[in-house]
Amino acid sequence: MAAVHAGSSQCLYCRNQDLNAGFLVSYSYCEHQDVCLKDAWNYIRRDCLSTWKRGNELTMDACQPEVVSCPGFVSSPEKYQKYENQTWSIAAGSKCTVSVDATAGIARVIFSSSLYLGINFDAKIDEVITIDSGI
């Protein structure tokens, strides 16, 4: 018998919100109830049969997202002065790896605004990500 488990969009949402929360705001996740609460410490009688876990402590893999495919980008000197836009969406509770090939030339990519998009890379939404050539 095979067990199938769908990734939790609440878990991923909680992780993203807590990683981007400001001072004095936190998001916590209860795996047993699959719920994310803003400032869970305010809810004295809101029990969780597992434990409340801060969103910033959750790893992407702990949320068990479904892996889907995404388009990649290959840079070259011919593309330096051209803007190329690729738009796609993925379902809640899923993740993908975007491949950026900078072998032939420096690559710059931007992931545009979205309340529900998280990047598991040292970058932020709407900021230019630069990958040096040869990588």
C-alpha positions as CSV (number, residue, x, y, z in Angstrom):
1,M,0.0,0.0,0.0
2,A,1.4,3.4,-1.0
3,A,0.8,6.5,1.1
4,V,0.1,9.7,-0.7
5,H,0.5,13.1,0.9
6,A,-0.3,16.4,-0.7
7,G,1.9,19.4,0.2
8,S,0.3,22.0,2.5
9,S,-0.3,25.4,1.0
10,Q,-0.9,26.7,4.5
11,C,2.5,25.5,5.6
12,L,4.2,27.2,2.6
13,Y,2.1,30.3,3.2
14,C,3.1,30.4,6.8
15,R,6.8,30.0,6.0
16,N,6.7,32.8,3.4
17,Q,4.7,35.2,5.6
18,D,6.9,34.7,8.7
19,L,10.1,35.1,6.7
20,N,8.8,38.4,5.3
21,A,7.1,39.6,8.5
22,G,8.2,42.8,10.2
23,F,9.1,43.5,13.8
24,L,6.6,42.3,16.4
25,V,4.7,40.1,13.9
26,S,5.0,36.4,13.6
27,Y,3.3,33.5,11.8
28,S,3.0,30.1,13.3
29,Y,1.9,26.8,11.8
30,C,0.1,23.8,13.4
31,E,0.7,20.7,11.3
32,H,-2.1,18.7,13.0
33,Q,-4.8,21.3,12.0
34,D,-3.0,22.5,8.9
35,V,-3.5,26.1,9.9
36,C,-1.4,29.2,10.0
37,L,-2.0,31.9,12.6
38,K,-0.7,35.5,12.7
39,D,0.7,36.1,16.2
40,A,-0.4,32.7,17.5
41,W,0.9,33.6,21.0
42,N,-2.2,35.9,21.3
43,Y,-4.5,32.9,21.2
44,I,-4.3,31.5,24.7
45,R,-6.9,28.8,24.1
46,R,-5.9,27.9,20.6
47,D,-4.4,24.5,21.2
48,C,-2.5,22.5,18.6
49,L,-2.2,18.7,19.1
50,S,1.2,18.8,17.4
51,T,3.1,22.0,18.3
52,W,2.9,25.5,17.0
53,K,6.0,26.0,14.9
54,R,7.3,29.4,13.8
55,G,7.1,29.9,10.1
56,N,10.7,30.8,9.8
57,E,11.6,27.5,11.3
58,L,9.9,25.5,8.6
59,T,11.9,24.3,5.7
60,M,10.5,24.0,2.2
61,D,10.8,20.2,2.3
62,A,9.0,20.0,5.7
63,C,5.9,21.4,3.9
64,Q,6.1,18.5,1.4
65,P,5.3,20.6,-1.7
66,E,4.5,18.9,-5.0
67,V,7.4,19.2,-7.4
68,V,6.3,20.7,-10.8
69,S,8.3,21.8,-13.8
70,C,9.1,25.5,-14.6
71,P,10.7,27.2,-17.6
72,G,14.4,28.0,-17.4
73,F,16.5,30.9,-18.8
74,V,19.7,30.7,-20.9
75,S,21.7,33.9,-21.1
76,S,23.9,35.1,-24.0
77,P,25.5,38.4,-25.0
78,E,22.8,38.8,-27.7
79,K,20.1,39.0,-24.9
80,Y,21.9,41.8,-23.0
81,Q,19.8,44.7,-24.3
82,K,16.5,42.7,-24.7
83,Y,13.8,42.2,-22.1
84,E,12.3,38.8,-22.1
85,N,9.1,38.1,-20.1
86,Q,8.0,34.6,-19.2
87,T,4.8,34.3,-17.1
88,W,3.6,31.1,-15.6
89,S,1.8,30.0,-12.4
90,I,2.1,27.0,-10.2
91,A,-0.6,25.5,-7.9
92,A,-0.7,26.2,-4.2
93,G,1.3,23.7,-2.3
94,S,3.9,23.1,-5.1
95,K,7.4,24.1,-5.9
96,C,9.7,24.2,-8.9
97,T,13.3,24.8,-9.6
98,V,14.1,27.6,-12.2
99,S,17.3,26.8,-14.1
100,V,19.3,29.9,-15.1
101,D,22.3,29.1,-17.4
102,A,24.9,31.9,-17.4
103,T,27.6,29.9,-19.2
104,A,27.7,32.1,-22.3
105,G,27.1,35.4,-20.5
106,I,26.0,37.2,-17.3
107,A,22.3,36.5,-16.5
108,R,19.8,38.8,-14.7
109,V,16.4,37.6,-13.7
110,I,13.5,39.1,-11.7
111,F,10.6,37.4,-10.0
112,S,7.8,39.9,-10.0
113,S,5.4,40.8,-7.2
114,S,3.2,38.2,-5.7
115,L,1.9,37.9,-2.2
116,Y,2.2,34.1,-2.4
117,L,5.5,33.6,-4.2
118,G,8.6,32.7,-2.1
119,I,12.1,32.3,-3.3
120,N,14.4,29.8,-1.7
121,F,17.5,31.7,-2.7
122,D,19.4,34.7,-1.4
123,A,17.2,37.2,-3.2
124,K,13.9,39.0,-2.8
125,I,10.8,39.5,-4.9
126,D,11.1,42.3,-7.4
127,E,14.9,42.5,-7.0
128,V,17.3,41.8,-9.8
129,I,19.1,38.5,-9.4
130,T,22.5,38.5,-11.1
131,I,24.4,35.3,-12.0
132,D,27.9,35.9,-13.2
133,S,29.0,34.4,-16.5
134,G,30.5,31.0,-16.6
135,I,28.2,29.7,-13.9
